[in-house]
Structures are given as C-alpha cells and as structure tokens.
Amino acid sequence: MIMTIDVGNTNITVGVFRGDEVVSNFRITTKMPRTSDEYGMLLSNLLEQNSISHDDIEDAIIASVVPNVMHSLEGAIIKYFSIRPIIVEPGTKTGIRVVTENPRQIGADRIVDAAAAYELYGGPVLVLDFGTATTYDLVDKDGAFVSGVTAPGIRISAKALWEDAAKLPEIEIRKPASILAKETISSMQAGLVYGQIGQTEYIIRHMIDEANMGEVKVVATGGLGRIIANETTMIDVYDPNLTLKGMNLIYKKQNRKSGKIK
C-alpha cells in the first residue's frame, strides 16, 4: 500500500492506496505543532483505526505547502515506517510542464491537482481547489500548466467577517434556504456562499474566454467544493480525492518499487 500525504495550510490529508483504489483517508490539523514522535504515533493509530497495519505501508509520498512541518513529518515517516518518502518538489516527474514566469512559485498541491485532473479527465482542463485559498489552474491539451488565479477561500472570507466586525457571530458555512435573508446568520451565509458561486462562475468564464482553447473541462476539489459544485452548471466534475489521486499517479512515475530503508 502507498501512503499519500497532502500538507495544506489547514489540514494534513492522508490517503492510503492499493493500486488505484483509495482504501482509506483521514485528516489531521496542520497548525498544531508536533514532534516526529507525535506524528508517527498519530499516523500509526489512525491507520490502525482504519484496519491498516503500519507494516502494510510500502512507500509514501508527500506534497506540502507548509515548510515548517516537514522536518517532523518526514522524520516520523522514516522512524515509524522505515520509509524515506518522496517529496513533490521542482524536478519531480509529474507529467505536467509548468510554463508560467516563475515555475518554482507554484505550490506542490496545485501541481498535484493539475497532474491528476489532466491524467484522469484530459486537457484542456481548468482545476479548482476550494481550500484555505480558492485556486483556479489552467492546463492545456498538451499538459502544460499555463495560468493560475488565487482568491481568498470561503473560510478566510468567513473568518474576516466575524473577526473584523464586532457584532457578527461565527457561523456554519452552508447555503441558506433563500438568498433573501431576513436575519444576521442567514444573511452572512448568503453572502459567503452566493458570493463564492458568483466569483467562481465569473473567473471560470473569463479564464476560458481569454485562453481561447475551445472546450475546457472544469474539475473541482477541496473541502467546501461540493457546496459550490452543486450550485453551478459550470463545474463538470467534483472529485474530493483529486489531490490524493494525483500523488498516487505521480508516485507511479517515480520508477521505484519501495522506499523502505534497509
């Protein structure tokens, strides 16, 4: 089995693959400082709770946008699983060519999403990831990452509302019964959700129009992506495991049978 680890700004998402099948996946909070022993024990326990022995893990791959957790996390994989993990970074074979002005500025998660969407759904493809930030990345028919847009994520927008406006409460992010809100909570929910839908449709429309690539498939992922995908016809596919699938696909391109330390 292969363990894929996506280190995001909010959560660390772990997937376990047997071939192309996602056997299990779970999340860990990113922002809590942890030692390598804490990561090792946490991963081992969570795998065990999902009926997976840590001895079943043959190899691991990590994509991270949070550098300060990498020393402890990589150390945990080495110490507790006897595996030296693959780190997705510039030079890693991904199947995607980055042709932007500064390729090294593109986050590993975005490259992984682009690789997965292109291989699974073909190109040209526009990849949306509704995470801490909402990102829109365009891949052409030949697998070149040609453009990306970065916008505040819906949680960032929500947090700004209740932290910077004294009388606005912390709320659940969900679509209200009507956009014609009649009280504070549903008015905030309407602004957040419908505002994100409007932003999403506008950016998709203009990126596709300006790219002039003809028909472009739109693929979305990310924790809150389902809320938005359900409310617009401009998203063709919502794939909650796109990033994990991308790491599994990238792992297969590395031509190594196992990262076990002998």
Buried (B, 14 or more C-beta within 10 A) or exposed (E): BBBBBBBBBBBBBBBBBEEEEBBBBBBBEBEEEBEBEEBBBBBBEBBEEEEBEBEEBBBBBBBBBBEEBEEBBBBBBBBBBBBBBBBBEEEBBBBBEBEBEEEEEBBBBBBBBBBBBBBBBEBBBBBBBBBBBBBBBBBBEEBBBBBBBEBBBBBBBBEEBBEEEEEBEEBEBEBBEEEEBEEEBBBBBBBBBBEBBEBBBEBBEEBBEEBEBEEBBBBBBBBBBBBBBEBBEBBBBBBBBBBBBBBBBBBBEEEEEEBEEE
